[in-house]
Amino acid sequence: MFGNFITNYKKKSLKERFLLFIGMLSFFIYIILGLMILFWKKIPLNLTSNQRYLFGGVIIVYAFFRFIRFFNTSTDEEETN
């Protein structure tokens, strides 16, 4: 599986590699933001602890949703080319 990813990565154009990098970067930023909201108590948000956990969890779920959607669209584009 990982070898197949490397082979497909090498076949991509510079634009596709850049978009892959931006997609991965946004995934990691959303994960980090969600974890910060969950565990960093001094972040200046006026939320109760339940609201903080819910908001952080929603951001993490959204990150995984974007991650899955990003790779589904990139594999669909590879099949059509």
N, C-alpha and C positions, 0 to 999 in steps of 0.2 A: 504494500500500500504506500509506504513512504517513498520507495524507489519510483513508483508510478507518479507520485507528486513531483519529485525532482525532475523526471523526464518531461512532464507537462510544463513545469516551470521554465525549463530551458527552451521550450518551443514558443513561449509567449513573446510578444513584442514588448518594446520598452514601455509603451502605454499600458499594456495589460499588467506588466510587472509593477508599475507605479500604482495602478488601481488596486492590485492585490495588497501592496504595502499599506495603502491608505485604509483599506478594509480591515486589515489585521490591527492597525494602529487604533482605529476607532473602536474595535472590539475590546482591546486592552484598556482603553481610556474609560469606556463604560463600566467594565468590570472593576477597575480601580475606584471610580467614582461611587459605585454601589457599595463597595467594601468600606470606603471612607465614611459614607453616610451610616452604615451599619455599626461600625466599631469605633469611630473617632468621636468621642463624646463632646469635645470642645469645638466642634464645627458649628459655626453660628447659624443654626437653624432653629426656629422656634417651634419645635415639634415634640410631642410626647414620645415616649420610648416605643409604643406600639406603632405610631405613625412613622417613626424613623425606620423601624424594621420593615414595615410594609413598603415604604418608599424605596429603600435600598434594595429590597427583594424584587420590586417591579423593575428597577433599573437593570439589575443583573439578568432577569428573565428577558428583558428587551435586548440586552447585549447578545444573549444566546440566540434569540429570534433573528436578529440581524446577521449573525455569524452563519446560521444555517441557510438563511435566504440568500446571502452573498455567495456561498459556495454552490447552492443549487442553480443560481443564475449563471455562474461561471462555468459549471459543467454543461449546462444546456447550450451555451454559446460554443463550447468546444465541439459538441456533437454536431452542430449545424455547419461548422466550418470544414 
